[in-house]
Amino acid sequence: MKNLILLALMWLVASIAYTQTLTADHVTDKGGYGESKLKNAPRKVYIASFRAFFHVLASAEASSIGGSYKNNTKTSMVVAVKGVDTPDFIEVTDALYKKFTEDLKAKGFEILTAEDAAKSAQYADWIKKDGGQLSYSQIPGYVSASPSGYSYFVKKEKKDGREKGSFLDNSPKISRDLDGAIIIDVAFAFPFIDMKTASSNLAGFSSVKAKIDFEIGTAFGMDGATPLMSPTQLKFISSEGMGKDAIQIVKIKGDSFDSEAPVFADKKFKEANVAMVNYKPDYYGVVWKEEQQVKVSHYAECDNALYKQETLRLGSEFTDQALRIFYSNAK
């Protein structure tokens, strides 16, 4: 027991030494309009979406064509996170949601449920879904989670599980249907790696390098030629009627904020042909599709406790700053 306590203290000291607080200087609320009108809205909110994206898999490939005198080259790298699993992602998401809703309630806001929101005509033909489960279908390379005990609506769901909303944001109409309640959309994203490729047909080489860069930022992935992304942001929308909308969007300046804590053991990877090792976390059942044949060449091993601590810290600090701005307008 003493050794466990000592180890925990060592990790805590290391975390404090390497981290900086996400402050007001690291967020921006540009992009909205009519924010001051939020003060006219009733002290009721409906959280239309609340999702956290956790980066668990990254891949890159480079190649060169040698022509008649040189062989072709092909270099690929697939990096998977090791050390956290399904229960951890849900635990962090639930903790972020609990903090967020408790903060709103403490300020006197009533939180409407999906059952309340179902009264809106905008949701007449939408699908109600429950949180507390992981999905890999939203953005490739990321598992995503919505909180346990939380329900939300989607316009439709594709066969692979990807959720689709309306083409145009219908939040103002939903707000009017709910007597002016403030509609809130919440998204967190925790990327863990940057990958770079290089190649030269003349020199006949190709390479892939990866740098661990754990942060709160933007989830990004490609579905064929289609880019999919979700930045970390909180969006607040209220409407008194046509032309009287209030929209406030809070994001991270520069799109990302580094954790700086020693969450991962390794800092860099350089491509090498490494055979698949015998490690399959539970989230593989979410990540791998049956028709895919993917070999993991590298594992980015993280400290479980510190990973959860840092995702919760970064998410909480961003939430604090976003709500601070929101409360300054929704007086």
C-alpha positions as protocol buffer text, in pm:
chain_id: "A"
residue {
  index: 1
  type: MET
  ca { x: 0 y: 0 z: 0 }
}
residue {
  index: 2
  type: LYS
  ca { x: 283 y: 241 z: 89 }
}
residue {
  index: 3
  type: ASN
  ca { x: 445 y: 175 z: -250 }
}
residue {
  index: 4
  type: LEU
  ca { x: 118 y: 252 z: -430 }
}
residue {
  index: 5
  type: ILE
  ca { x: 75 y: 576 z: -238 }
}
residue {
  index: 6
  type: LEU
  ca { x: 436 y: 675 z: -309 }
}
residue {
  index: 7
  type: LEU
  ca { x: 391 y: 599 z: -679 }
}
residue {
  index: 8
  type: ALA
  ca { x: 72 y: 806 z: -692 }
}
residue {
  index: 9
  type: LEU
  ca { x: 251 y: 1098 z: -525 }
}
residue {
  index: 10
  type: MET
  ca { x: 540 y: 1073 z: -770 }
}
residue {
  index: 11
  type: TRP
  ca { x: 300 y: 1089 z: -1065 }
}
residue {
  index: 12
  type: LEU
  ca { x: 119 y: 1383 z: -907 }
}
residue {
  index: 13
  type: VAL
  ca { x: 444 y: 1575 z: -855 }
}
residue {
  index: 14
  type: ALA
  ca { x: 548 y: 1500 z: -1214 }
}
residue {
  index: 15
  type: SER
  ca { x: 211 y: 1618 z: -1339 }
}
residue {
  index: 16
  type: ILE
  ca { x: 229 y: 1946 z: -1149 }
}
residue {
  index: 17
  type: ALA
  ca { x: 583 y: 2007 z: -1270 }
}
residue {
  index: 18
  type: TYR
  ca { x: 499 y: 1958 z: -1637 }
}
residue {
  index: 19
  type: THR
  ca { x: 153 y: 2110 z: -1672 }
}
residue {
  index: 20
  type: GLN
  ca { x: 12 y: 2457 z: -1713 }
}
residue {
  index: 21
  type: THR
  ca { x: -340 y: 2566 z: -1639 }
}
residue {
  index: 22
  type: LEU
  ca { x: -581 y: 2632 z: -1925 }
}
residue {
  index: 23
  type: THR
  ca { x: -685 y: 2991 z: -1855 }
}
residue {
  index: 24
  type: ALA
  ca { x: -891 y: 3270 z: -2011 }
}
residue {
  index: 25
  type: ASP
  ca { x: -590 y: 3350 z: -2232 }
}
residue {
  index: 26
  type: HIS
  ca { x: -627 y: 3013 z: -2403 }
}
residue {
  index: 27
  type: VAL
  ca { x: -990 y: 3042 z: -2517 }
}
residue {
  index: 28
  type: THR
  ca { x: -1183 y: 3260 z: -2759 }
}
residue {
  index: 29
  type: ASP
  ca { x: -1552 y: 3332 z: -2812 }
}
residue {
  index: 30
  type: LYS
  ca { x: -1524 y: 3481 z: -3160 }
}
residue {
  index: 31
  type: GLY
  ca { x: -1770 y: 3353 z: -3417 }
}
residue {
  index: 32
  type: GLY
  ca { x: -2098 y: 3412 z: -3238 }
}
residue {
  index: 33
  type: TYR
  ca { x: -2334 y: 3709 z: -3244 }
}
residue {
  index: 34
  type: GLY
  ca { x: -2598 y: 3872 z: -3030 }
}
residue {
  index: 35
  type: GLU
  ca { x: -2445 y: 3714 z: -2720 }
}
residue {
  index: 36
  type: SER
  ca { x: -2583 y: 3984 z: -2492 }
}
residue {
  index: 37
  type: LYS
  ca { x: -2936 y: 3868 z: -2580 }
}
residue {
  index: 38
  type: LEU
  ca { x: -2872 y: 3554 z: -2376 }
}
residue {
  index: 39
  type: LYS
  ca { x: -2969 y: 3758 z: -2072 }
}
residue {
  index: 40
  type: ASN
  ca { x: -3327 y: 3768 z: -2206 }
}
residue {
  index: 41
  type: ALA
  ca { x: -3354 y: 3390 z: -2217 }
}
residue {
  index: 42
  type: PRO
  ca { x: -3522 y: 3199 z: -1933 }
}
residue {
  index: 43
  type: ARG
  ca { x: -3287 y: 3020 z: -1696 }
}
residue {
  index: 44
  type: LYS
  ca { x: -3354 y: 2692 z: -1868 }
}
residue {
  index: 45
  type: VAL
  ca { x: -3108 y: 2497 z: -2083 }
}
residue {
  index: 46
  type: TYR
  ca { x: -3130 y: 2190 z: -2301 }
}
residue {
  index: 47
  type: ILE
  ca { x: -2804 y: 2005 z: -2367 }
}
residue {
  index: 48
  type: ALA
  ca { x: -2870 y: 1887 z: -2722 }
}
residue {
  index: 49
  type: SER
  ca { x: -2534 y: 1712 z: -2755 }
}
residue {
  index: 50
  type: PHE
  ca { x: -2253 y: 1618 z: -2521 }
}
residue {
  index: 51
  type: ARG
  ca { x: -1972 y: 1409 z: -2662 }
}
residue {
  index: 52
  type: ALA
  ca { x: -1607 y: 1339 z: -2585 }
}
residue {
  index: 53
  type: PHE
  ca { x: -1369 y: 1210 z: -2855 }
}
residue {
  index: 54
  type: PHE
  ca { x: -1067 y: 1006 z: -2746 }
}
residue {
  index: 55
  type: HIS
  ca { x: -791 y: 947 z: -3000 }
}
residue {
  index: 56
  type: VAL
  ca { x: -694 y: 578 z: -2990 }
}
residue {
  index: 57
  type: LEU
  ca { x: -557 y: 495 z: -3334 }
}
residue {
  index: 58
  type: ALA
  ca { x: -344 y: 687 z: -3586 }
}
residue {
  index: 59
  type: SER
  ca { x: -195 y: 575 z: -3914 }
}
residue {
  index: 60
  type: ALA
  ca { x: 15 y: 716 z: -4195 }
}
residue {
  index: 61
  type: GLU
  ca { x: 175 y: 580 z: -4511 }
}
residue {
  index: 62
  type: ALA
  ca { x: 447 y: 704 z: -4745 }
}
residue {
  index: 63
  type: SER
  ca { x: 578 y: 553 z: -5069 }
}
residue {
  index: 64
  type: SER
  ca { x: 826 y: 615 z: -5347 }
}
residue {
  index: 65
  type: ILE
  ca { x: 843 y: 487 z: -5703 }
}
residue {
  index: 66
  type: GLY
  ca { x: 1189 y: 370 z: -5805 }
}
residue {
  index: 67
  type: GLY
  ca { x: 1135 y: 322 z: -6177 }
}
residue {
  index: 68
  type: SER
  ca { x: 1366 y: 97 z: -6381 }
}
residue {
  index: 69
  type: TYR
  ca { x: 1676 y: 125 z: -6165 }
}
residue {
  index: 70
  type: LYS
  ca { x: 1541 y: 130 z: -5811 }
}
residue {
  index: 71
  type: ASN
  ca { x: 1290 y: -68 z: -5616 }
}
residue {
  index: 72
  type: ASN
  ca { x: 969 y: 93 z: -5498 }
}
residue {
  index: 73
  type: THR
  ca { x: 937 y: 166 z: -5129 }
}
residue {
  index: 74
  type: LYS
  ca { x: 636 y: 169 z: -4904 }
}
residue {
  index: 75
  type: THR
  ca { x: 643 y: 268 z: -4541 }
}
residue {
  index: 76
  type: SER
  ca { x: 345 y: 258 z: -4309 }
}
residue {
  index: 77
  type: MET
  ca { x: 284 y: 308 z: -3940 }
}
residue {
  index: 78
  type: VAL
  ca { x: -18 y: 233 z: -3724 }
}
residue {
  index: 79
  type: VAL
  ca { x: -6 y: 351 z: -3363 }
}
residue {
  index: 80
  type: ALA
  ca { x: -261 y: 243 z: -3103 }
}
residue {
  index: 81
  type: VAL
  ca { x: -305 y: 367 z: -2748 }
}
residue {
  index: 82
  type: LYS
  ca { x: -236 y: 115 z: -2473 }
}
residue {
  index: 83
  type: GLY
  ca { x: -318 y: 159 z: -2106 }
}
residue {
  index: 84
  type: VAL
  ca { x: -674 y: 294 z: -2117 }
}
residue {
  index: 85
  type: ASP
  ca { x: -990 y: 114 z: -2213 }
}
residue {
  index: 86
  type: THR
  ca { x: -1366 y: 133 z: -2245 }
}
residue {
  index: 87
  type: PRO
  ca { x: -1452 y: 195 z: -1877 }
}
residue {
  index: 88
  type: ASP
  ca { x: -1196 y: 477 z: -1857 }
}
residue {
  index: 89
  type: PHE
  ca { x: -1340 y: 670 z: -2153 }
}
residue {
  index: 90
  type: ILE
  ca { x: -1691 y: 644 z: -2011 }
}
residue {
  index: 91
  type: GLU
  ca { x: -1569 y: 738 z: -1662 }
}
residue {
  index: 92
  type: VAL
  ca { x: -1407 y: 1060 z: -1789 }
}
residue {
  index: 93
  type: THR
  ca { x: -1711 y: 1152 z: -2000 }
}
residue {
  index: 94
  type: ASP
  ca { x: -1947 y: 1096 z: -1708 }
}
residue {
  index: 95
  type: ALA
  ca { x: -1727 y: 1306 z: -1478 }
}
residue {
  index: 96
  type: LEU
  ca { x: -1715 y: 1595 z: -1728 }
}
residue {
  index: 97
  type: TYR
  ca { x: -2093 y: 1585 z: -1767 }
}
residue {
  index: 98
  type: LYS
  ca { x: -2149 y: 1574 z: -1390 }
}
residue {
  index: 99
  type: LYS
  ca { x: -1926 y: 1877 z: -1337 }
}
residue {
  index: 100
  type: PHE
  ca { x: -2090 y: 2066 z: -1622 }
}
residue {
  index: 101
  type: THR
  ca { x: -2448 y: 2008 z: -1509 }
}
residue {
  index: 102
  type: GLU
  ca { x: -2373 y: 2071 z: -1142 }
}
residue {
  index: 103
  type: ASP
  ca { x: -2215 y: 2405 z: -1233 }
}
residue {
  index: 104
  type: LEU
  ca { x: -2522 y: 2509 z: -1431 }
}
residue {
  index: 105
  type: LYS
  ca { x: -2757 y: 2404 z: -1152 }
}
residue {
  index: 106
  type: ALA
  ca { x: -2551 y: 2594 z: -896 }
}
residue {
  index: 107
  type: LYS
  ca { x: -2606 y: 2908 z: -1105 }
}
residue {
  index: 108
  type: GLY
  ca { x: -2980 y: 2853 z: -1100 }
}
residue {
  index: 109
  type: PHE
  ca { x: -3033 y: 2695 z: -1442 }
}
residue {
  index: 110
  type: GLU
  ca { x: -3291 y: 2424 z: -1489 }
}
residue {
  index: 111
  type: ILE
  ca { x: -3172 y: 2146 z: -1720 }
}
residue {
  index: 112
  type: LEU
  ca { x: -3435 y: 2014 z: -1957 }
}
residue {
  index: 113
  type: THR
  ca { x: -3428 y: 1646 z: -2050 }
}
residue {
  index: 114
  type: ALA
  ca { x: -3468 y: 1470 z: -2382 }
}
residue {
  index: 115
  type: GLU
  ca { x: -3827 y: 1399 z: -2281 }
}
residue {
  index: 116
  type: ASP
  ca { x: -3884 y: 1774 z: -2246 }
}
residue {
  index: 117
  type: ALA
  ca { x: -3715 y: 1842 z: -2579 }
}
residue {
  index: 118
  type: ALA
  ca { x: -3928 y: 1581 z: -2753 }
}
residue {
  index: 119
  type: LYS
  ca { x: -4208 y: 1839 z: -2743 }
}
residue {
  index: 120
  type: SER
  ca { x: -4026 y: 2034 z: -3014 }
}
residue {
  index: 121
  type: ALA
  ca { x: -4162 y: 1976 z: -3362 }
}
residue {
  index: 122
  type: GLN
  ca { x: -3802 y: 1973 z: -3483 }
}
residue {
  index: 123
  type: TYR
  ca { x: -3753 y: 1630 z: -3327 }
}
residue {
  index: 124
  type: ALA
  ca { x: -4074 y: 1479 z: -3468 }
}
residue {
  index: 125
  type: ASP
  ca { x: -3896 y: 1227 z: -3692 }
}
residue {
  index: 126
  type: TRP
  ca { x: -3563 y: 1210 z: -3510 }
}
residue {
  index: 127
  type: ILE
  ca { x: -3412 y: 909 z: -3331 }
}
residue {
  index: 128
  type: LYS
  ca { x: -3365 y: 918 z: -2956 }
}
residue {
  index: 129
  type: LYS
  ca { x: -3038 y: 765 z: -2835 }
}
residue {
  index: 130
  type: ASP
  ca { x: -2895 y: 687 z: -2493 }
}
residue {
  index: 131
  type: GLY
  ca { x: -2541 y: 762 z: -2377 }
}
residue {
  index: 132
  type: GLY
  ca { x: -2302 y: 549 z: -2176 }
}
residue {
  index: 133
  type: GLN
  ca { x: -2167 y: 358 z: -2477 }
}
residue {
  index: 134
  type: LEU
  ca { x: -1869 y: 399 z: -2709 }
}
residue {
  index: 135
  type: SER
  ca { x: -1880 y: 455 z: -3083 }
}
residue {
  index: 136
  type: TYR
  ca { x: -1602 y: 444 z: -3341 }
}
residue {
  index: 137
  type: SER
  ca { x: -1826 y: 539 z: -3630 }
}
residue {
  index: 138
  type: GLN
  ca { x: -1829 y: 916 z: -3579 }
}
residue {
  index: 139
  type: ILE
  ca { x: -1464 y: 1001 z: -3662 }
}
residue {
  index: 140
  type: PRO
  ca { x: -1212 y: 733 z: -3771 }
}
residue {
  index: 141
  type: GLY
  ca { x: -932 y: 687 z: -3520 }
}
residue {
  index: 142
  type: TYR
  ca { x: -1142 y: 810 z: -3230 }
}
residue {
  index: 143
  type: VAL
  ca { x: -1375 y: 641 z: -2987 }
}
residue {
  index: 144
  type: SER
  ca { x: -1647 y: 876 z: -2872 }
}
residue {
  index: 145
  type: ALA
  ca { x: -1879 y: 868 z: -2574 }
}
residue {
  index: 146
  type: SER
  ca { x: -2185 y: 1047 z: -2444 }
}
residue {
  index: 147
  type: PRO
  ca { x: -2263 y: 1037 z: -2070 }
}
residue {
  index: 148
  type: SER
  ca { x: -2438 y: 754 z: -1893 }
}
residue {
  index: 149
  type: GLY
  ca { x: -2798 y: 838 z: -1806 }
}
residue {
  index: 150
  type: TYR
  ca { x: -2809 y: 1104 z: -2077 }
}
residue {
  index: 151
  type: SER
  ca { x: -3029 y: 1091 z: -2389 }
}
residue {
  index: 152
  type: TYR
  ca { x: -3017 y: 1292 z: -2711 }
}
residue {
  index: 153
  type: PHE
  ca { x: -3163 y: 1301 z: -3062 }
}
residue {
  index: 154
  type: VAL
  ca { x: -3010 y: 1240 z: -3406 }
}
residue {
  index: 155
  type: LYS
  ca { x: -3170 y: 1299 z: -3744 }
}
residue {
  index: 156
  type: LYS
  ca { x: -3065 y: 958 z: -3870 }
}
residue {
  index: 157
  type: GLU
  ca { x: -2806 y: 688 z: -3821 }
}
residue {
  index: 158
  type: LYS
  ca { x: -2614 y: 518 z: -4101 }
}
residue {
  index: 159
  type: LYS
  ca { x: -2564 y: 143 z: -4113 }
}
residue {
  index: 160
  type: ASP
  ca { x: -2212 y: 181 z: -3974 }
}
residue {
  index: 161
  type: GLY
  ca { x: -2347 y: 374 z: -3676 }
}
residue {
  index: 162
  type: ARG
  ca { x: -2248 y: 725 z: -3782 }
}
residue {
  index: 163
  type: GLU
  ca { x: -2495 y: 977 z: -3655 }
}
residue {
  index: 164
  type: LYS
  ca { x: -2629 y: 1253 z: -3876 }
}
residue {
  index: 165
  type: GLY
  ca { x: -2790 y: 1580 z: -3778 }
}
residue {
  index: 166
  type: SER
  ca { x: -2980 y: 1829 z: -3989 }
}
residue {
  index: 167
  type: PHE
  ca { x: -2796 y: 2009 z: -4268 }
}
residue {
  index: 168
  type: LEU
  ca { x: -2877 y: 2345 z: -4111 }
}
residue {
  index: 169
  type: ASP
  ca { x: -2855 y: 2405 z: -3736 }
}
residue {
  index: 170
  type: ASN
  ca { x: -3211 y: 2387 z: -3607 }
}
residue {
  index: 171
  type: SER
  ca { x: -3118 y: 2499 z: -3253 }
}
residue {
  index: 172
  type: PRO
  ca { x: -3294 y: 2839 z: -3283 }
}
residue {
  index: 173
  type: LYS
  ca { x: -3619 y: 2665 z: -3378 }
}
residue {
  index: 174
  type: ILE
  ca { x: -3580 y: 2416 z: -3094 }
}
residue {
  index: 175
  type: SER
  ca { x: -3518 y: 2707 z: -2856 }
}
residue {
  index: 176
  type: ARG
  ca { x: -3840 y: 2876 z: -2966 }
}
residue {
  index: 177
  type: ASP
  ca { x: -4033 y: 2549 z: -2930 }
}
residue {
  index: 178
  type: LEU
  ca { x: -3899 y: 2522 z: -2575 }
}
residue {
  index: 179
  type: ASP
  ca { x: -4009 y: 2873 z: -2478 }
}
residue {
  index: 180
  type: GLY
  ca { x: -3670 y: 3034 z: -2541 }
}
residue {
  index: 181
  type: ALA
  ca { x: -3458 y: 2781 z: -2350 }
}
residue {
  index: 182
  type: ILE
  ca { x: -3086 y: 2798 z: -2423 }
}
residue {
  index: 183
  type: ILE
  ca { x: -2969 y: 2509 z: -2641 }
}
residue {
  index: 184
  type: ILE
  ca { x: -2619 y: 2384 z: -2559 }
}
residue {
  index: 185
  type: ASP
  ca { x: -2385 y: 2168 z: -2768 }
}
residue {
  index: 186
  type: VAL
  ca { x: -2073 y: 2034 z: -2598 }
}
residue {
  index: 187
  type: ALA
  ca { x: -1776 y: 1858 z: -2757 }
}
residue {
  index: 188
  type: PHE
  ca { x: -1433 y: 1763 z: -2623 }
}
residue {
  index: 189
  type: ALA
  ca { x: -1152 y: 1607 z: -2827 }
}
residue {
  index: 190
  type: PHE
  ca { x: -827 y: 1458 z: -2696 }
}
residue {
  index: 191
  type: PRO
  ca { x: -574 y: 1390 z: -2977 }
}
residue {
  index: 192
  type: PHE
  ca { x: -256 y: 1210 z: -2874 }
}
residue {
  index: 193
  type: ILE
  ca { x: -17 y: 1209 z: -3170 }
}
residue {
  index: 194
  type: ASP
  ca { x: 119 y: 1401 z: -3470 }
}
residue {
  index: 195
  type: MET
  ca { x: 240 y: 1201 z: -3770 }
}
residue {
  index: 196
  type: LYS
  ca { x: 457 y: 1315 z: -4060 }
}
residue {
  index: 197
  type: THR
  ca { x: 554 y: 1140 z: -4382 }
}
residue {
  index: 198
  type: ALA
  ca { x: 842 y: 1193 z: -4620 }
}
residue {
  index: 199
  type: SER
  ca { x: 942 y: 1035 z: -4950 }
}
residue {
  index: 200
  type: SER
  ca { x: 1164 y: 1085 z: -5252 }
}
residue {
  index: 201
  type: ASN
  ca { x: 1144 y: 902 z: -5581 }
}
residue {
  index: 202
  type: LEU
  ca { x: 1492 y: 1030 z: -5670 }
}
residue {
  index: 203
  type: ALA
  ca { x: 1657 y: 908 z: -5352 }
}
residue {
  index: 204
  type: GLY
  ca { x: 1431 y: 607 z: -5329 }
}
residue {
  index: 205
  type: PHE
  ca { x: 1308 y: 630 z: -4974 }
}
residue {
  index: 206
  type: SER
  ca { x: 995 y: 678 z: -4771 }
}
residue {
  index: 207
  type: SER
  ca { x: 952 y: 731 z: -4401 }
}
residue {
  index: 208
  type: VAL
  ca { x: 693 y: 791 z: -4132 }
}
residue {
  index: 209
  type: LYS
  ca { x: 763 y: 964 z: -3803 }
}
residue {
  index: 210
  type: ALA
  ca { x: 530 y: 1018 z: -3511 }
}
residue {
  index: 211
  type: LYS
  ca { x: 548 y: 1247 z: -3209 }
}
residue {
  index: 212
  type: ILE
  ca { x: 332 y: 1200 z: -2902 }
}
residue {
  index: 213
  type: ASP
  ca { x: 149 y: 1528 z: -2842 }
}
residue {
  index: 214
  type: PHE
  ca { x: -134 y: 1469 z: -2596 }
}
residue {
  index: 215
  type: GLU
  ca { x: -370 y: 1768 z: -2594 }
}
residue {
  index: 216
  type: ILE
  ca { x: -723 y: 1895 z: -2589 }
}
residue {
  index: 217
  type: GLY
  ca { x: -798 y: 2010 z: -2941 }
}
residue {
  index: 218
  type: THR
  ca { x: -972 y: 1890 z: -3257 }
}
residue {
  index: 219
  type: ALA
  ca { x: -1071 y: 1537 z: -3354 }
}
residue {
  index: 220
  type: PHE
  ca { x: -998 y: 1478 z: -3722 }
}
residue {
  index: 221
  type: GLY
  ca { x: -1020 y: 1173 z: -3945 }
}
residue {
  index: 222
  type: MET
  ca { x: -1080 y: 1073 z: -4305 }
}
residue {
  index: 223
  type: ASP
  ca { x: -1356 y: 847 z: -4433 }
}
residue {
  index: 224
  type: GLY
  ca { x: -1217 y: 782 z: -4778 }
}
residue {
  index: 225
  type: ALA
  ca { x: -1202 y: 1128 z: -4933 }
}
residue {
  index: 226
  type: THR
  ca { x: -1443 y: 1277 z: -4678 }
}
residue {
  index: 227
  type: PRO
  ca { x: -1286 y: 1472 z: -4389 }
}
residue {
  index: 228
  type: LEU
  ca { x: -1463 y: 1446 z: -4054 }
}
residue {
  index: 229
  type: MET
  ca { x: -1381 y: 1669 z: -3760 }
}
residue {
  index: 230
  type: SER
  ca { x: -1504 y: 1799 z: -3426 }
}
residue {
  index: 231
  type: PRO
  ca { x: -1327 y: 2079 z: -3237 }
}
residue {
  index: 232
  type: THR
  ca { x: -1343 y: 2114 z: -2862 }
}
residue {
  index: 233
  type: GLN
  ca { x: -1613 y: 2375 z: -2810 }
}
residue {
  index: 234
  type: LEU
  ca { x: -1920 y: 2483 z: -2615 }
}
residue {
  index: 235
  type: LYS
  ca { x: -2202 y: 2644 z: -2812 }
}
residue {
  index: 236
  type: PHE
  ca { x: -2496 y: 2828 z: -2657 }
}
residue {
  index: 237
  type: ILE
  ca { x: -2799 y: 2928 z: -2869 }
}
residue {
  index: 238
  type: SER
  ca { x: -3120 y: 3106 z: -2777 }
}
residue {
  index: 239
  type: SER
  ca { x: -3393 y: 3257 z: -2994 }
}
residue {
  index: 240
  type: GLU
  ca { x: -3671 y: 3504 z: -2914 }
}
residue {
  index: 241
  type: GLY
  ca { x: -3800 y: 3487 z: -3271 }
}
residue {
  index: 242
  type: MET
  ca { x: -3687 y: 3528 z: -3628 }
}
residue {
  index: 243
  type: GLY
  ca { x: -3387 y: 3760 z: -3645 }
}
residue {
  index: 244
  type: LYS
  ca { x: -3347 y: 3764 z: -3267 }
}
residue {
  index: 245
  type: ASP
  ca { x: -3102 y: 3481 z: -3219 }
}
residue {
  index: 246
  type: ALA
  ca { x: -2817 y: 3478 z: -2969 }
}
residue {
  index: 247
  type: ILE
  ca { x: -2524 y: 3250 z: -3043 }
}
residue {
  index: 248
  type: GLN
  ca { x: -2210 y: 3213 z: -2833 }
}
residue {
  index: 249
  type: ILE
  ca { x: -1930 y: 2976 z: -2933 }
}
residue {
  index: 250
  type: VAL
  ca { x: -1628 y: 2918 z: -2710 }
}
residue {
  index: 251
  type: LYS
  ca { x: -1323 y: 2738 z: -2854 }
}
residue {
  index: 252
  type: ILE
  ca { x: -956 y: 2696 z: -2777 }
}
residue {
  index: 253
  type: LYS
  ca { x: -724 y: 2956 z: -2927 }
}
residue {
  index: 254
  type: GLY
  ca { x: -504 y: 2800 z: -3191 }
}
residue {
  index: 255
  type: ASP
  ca { x: -730 y: 2493 z: -3192 }
}
residue {
  index: 256
  type: SER
  ca { x: -530 y: 2303 z: -2930 }
}
residue {
  index: 257
  type: PHE
  ca { x: -376 y: 2316 z: -2583 }
}
residue {
  index: 258
  type: ASP
  ca { x: -98 y: 2076 z: -2484 }
}
residue {
  index: 259
  type: SER
  ca { x: -127 y: 1874 z: -2167 }
}
residue {
  index: 260
  type: GLU
  ca { x: 252 y: 1875 z: -2110 }
}
residue {
  index: 261
  type: ALA
  ca { x: 207 y: 1605 z: -1846 }
}
residue {
  index: 262
  type: PRO
  ca { x: 406 y: 1279 z: -1888 }
}
residue {
  index: 263
  type: VAL
  ca { x: 93 y: 1082 z: -1976 }
}
residue {
  index: 264
  type: PHE
  ca { x: 269 y: 863 z: -2235 }
}
residue {
  index: 265
  type: ALA
  ca { x: 593 y: 675 z: -2180 }
}
residue {
  index: 266
  type: ASP
  ca { x: 724 y: 730 z: -2535 }
}
residue {
  index: 267
  type: LYS
  ca { x: 769 y: 1064 z: -2706 }
}
residue {
  index: 268
  type: LYS
  ca { x: 856 y: 966 z: -3061 }
}
residue {
  index: 269
  type: PHE
  ca { x: 822 y: 674 z: -3302 }
}
residue {
  index: 270
  type: LYS
  ca { x: 1003 y: 606 z: -3625 }
}
residue {
  index: 271
  type: GLU
  ca { x: 867 y: 347 z: -3866 }
}
residue {
  index: 272
  type: ALA
  ca { x: 976 y: -13 z: -3821 }
}
residue {
  index: 273
  type: ASN
  ca { x: 809 y: -335 z: -3932 }
}
residue {
  index: 274
  type: VAL
  ca { x: 688 y: -467 z: -3603 }
}
residue {
  index: 275
  type: ALA
  ca { x: 468 y: -776 z: -3580 }
}
residue {
  index: 276
  type: MET
  ca { x: 131 y: -760 z: -3412 }
}
residue {
  index: 277
  type: VAL
  ca { x: 166 y: -816 z: -3038 }
}
residue {
  index: 278
  type: ASN
  ca { x: -88 y: -1007 z: -2835 }
}
residue {
  index: 279
  type: TYR
  ca { x: -273 y: -714 z: -2679 }
}
residue {
  index: 280
  type: LYS
  ca { x: -635 y: -639 z: -2753 }
}
residue {
  index: 281
  type: PRO
  ca { x: -816 y: -390 z: -2528 }
}
residue {
  index: 282
  type: ASP
  ca { x: -1193 y: -393 z: -2514 }
}
residue {
  index: 283
  type: TYR
  ca { x: -1221 y: -85 z: -2734 }
}
residue {
  index: 284
  type: TYR
  ca { x: -1087 y: -292 z: -3026 }
}
residue {
  index: 285
  type: GLY
  ca { x: -1436 y: -435 z: -3055 }
}
residue {
  index: 286
  type: VAL
  ca { x: -1549 y: -80 z: -3129 }
}
residue {
  index: 287
  type: VAL
  ca { x: -1254 y: 25 z: -3343 }
}
residue {
  index: 288
  type: TRP
  ca { x: -1199 y: -272 z: -3571 }
}
residue {
  index: 289
  type: LYS
  ca { x: -1453 y: -343 z: -3841 }
}
residue {
  index: 290
  type: GLU
  ca { x: -1470 y: -707 z: -3942 }
}
residue {
  index: 291
  type: GLU
  ca { x: -1368 y: -644 z: -4300 }
}
residue {
  index: 292
  type: GLN
  ca { x: -1057 y: -447 z: -4206 }
}
residue {
  index: 293
  type: GLN
  ca { x: -716 y: -608 z: -4178 }
}
residue {
  index: 294
  type: VAL
  ca { x: -493 y: -370 z: -3985 }
}
residue {
  index: 295
  type: LYS
  ca { x: -162 y: -443 z: -3815 }
}
residue {
  index: 296
  type: VAL
  ca { x: -56 y: -223 z: -3527 }
}
residue {
  index: 297
  type: SER
  ca { x: 313 y: -144 z: -3565 }
}
residue {
  index: 298
  type: HIS
  ca { x: 354 y: 59 z: -3246 }
}
residue {
  index: 299
  type: TYR
  ca { x: 180 y: 99 z: -2912 }
}
residue {
  index: 300
  type: ALA
  ca { x: 171 y: 432 z: -2730 }
}
residue {
  index: 301
  type: GLU
  ca { x: 160 y: 321 z: -2368 }
}
residue {
  index: 302
  type: CYS
  ca { x: 12 y: 563 z: -2120 }
}
residue {
  index: 303
  type: ASP
  ca { x: -28 y: 580 z: -1745 }
}
residue {
  index: 304
  type: ASN
  ca { x: -393 y: 501 z: -1684 }
}
residue {
  index: 305
  type: ALA
  ca { x: -443 y: 724 z: -1380 }
}
residue {
  index: 306
  type: LEU
  ca { x: -260 y: 1018 z: -1532 }
}
residue {
  index: 307
  type: TYR
  ca { x: -446 y: 986 z: -1864 }
}
residue {
  index: 308
  type: LYS
  ca { x: -779 y: 1008 z: -1685 }
}
residue {
  index: 309
  type: GLN
  ca { x: -655 y: 1285 z: -1460 }
}
residue {
  index: 310
  type: GLU
  ca { x: -534 y: 1496 z: -1753 }
}
residue {
  index: 311
  type: THR
  ca { x: -838 y: 1449 z: -1977 }
}
residue {
  index: 312
  type: LEU
  ca { x: -1062 y: 1542 z: -1685 }
}
residue {
  index: 313
  type: ARG
  ca { x: -841 y: 1839 z: -1590 }
}
residue {
  index: 314
  type: LEU
  ca { x: -822 y: 1978 z: -1944 }
}
residue {
  index: 315
  type: GLY
  ca { x: -1192 y: 1925 z: -2006 }
}
residue {
  index: 316
  type: SER
  ca { x: -1285 y: 2080 z: -1673 }
}
residue {
  index: 317
  type: GLU
  ca { x: -1061 y: 2383 z: -1714 }
}
residue {
  index: 318
  type: PHE
  ca { x: -1199 y: 2448 z: -2062 }
}
residue {
  index: 319
  type: THR
  ca { x: -1554 y: 2410 z: -1929 }
}
residue {
  index: 320
  type: ASP
  ca { x: -1479 y: 2659 z: -1651 }
}
residue {
  index: 321
  type: GLN
  ca { x: -1361 y: 2920 z: -1900 }
}
residue {
  index: 322
  type: ALA
  ca { x: -1651 y: 2862 z: -2139 }
}
residue {
  index: 323
  type: LEU
  ca { x: -1911 y: 2888 z: -1862 }
}
residue {
  index: 324
  type: ARG
  ca { x: -1742 y: 3199 z: -1724 }
}
residue {
  index: 325
  type: ILE
  ca { x: -1798 y: 3370 z: -2061 }
}
residue {
  index: 326
  type: PHE
  ca { x: -2151 y: 3232 z: -2085 }
}
residue {
  index: 327
  type: TYR
  ca { x: -2249 y: 3356 z: -1738 }
}
residue {
  index: 328
  type: SER
  ca { x: -2117 y: 3704 z: -1820 }
}
residue {
  index: 329
  type: ASN
  ca { x: -2386 y: 3728 z: -2090 }
}
residue {
  index: 330
  type: ALA
  ca { x: -2667 y: 3515 z: -1947 }
}
residue {
  index: 331
  type: LYS
  ca { x: -2712 y: 3727 z: -1637 }
}
